Amino acid sequence: MKKILIAGLGNPGRKYHNTRHNVGFMVVDKIASMNSLSFQEEASPHYLIAQDHNWGAKLYLVKPLEYMNRSGGPVAKVASYFHIDPQDLLVVHDDLDISLGRIKFARNGGHGGHNGVRSIISALGTKDFPRLKIGIGRPPKEIPADRYVLGTFSNDEKRVIEEVLELATDGIREFVENGIDSAMNKFNGVEVAAK
């Protein structure tokens, strides 16, 4: 049975719980909730992990708790311990360059200015791992990007994000069952409409 590591990125602590930067955590939490999974806490490096047999694979759901810019240590440790190749790692993170309501699968690539992805590339020594980018859109001109990503979603945005989490979960299932190319073909370009 194939092994898949799904790493959702975010910052630990209540202060960051519902912020835009934490949509990676939200996606992984959604998968865990759907499958009645509970996370176990591991230390040094600090992360939460849940395991399941689902969608034809052994799934490892991980939430690094070392703050965004040190996400790489926990992800690399889990990948190494369970002998998971980079192509079987899916990193889920927020993306300013994708509009709210959209998701985008990518086979590999650079960090695009995202400190969590930058840390994982550094820790793994490769940028050849799939990603699922969750669009959060660009901030208004008067709000700096770093403040925007650490802000919470408005009520209207929350309604969109709830549907995006469903879409992302469907996309991850497609990735697990049929691979990154199939997930890209079926889910890139799909948009959740604001209500």
Helices and strands as residue ranges (DSSP letters): E 2-8, G 14-16, G 20-22, H 23-34, E 40-42, E 47-54, E 57-64, G 68-70, H 72-81, G 86-88, E 89-95, E 103-106, H 115-124, E 131-135, H 145-149, H 155-178, H 180-187
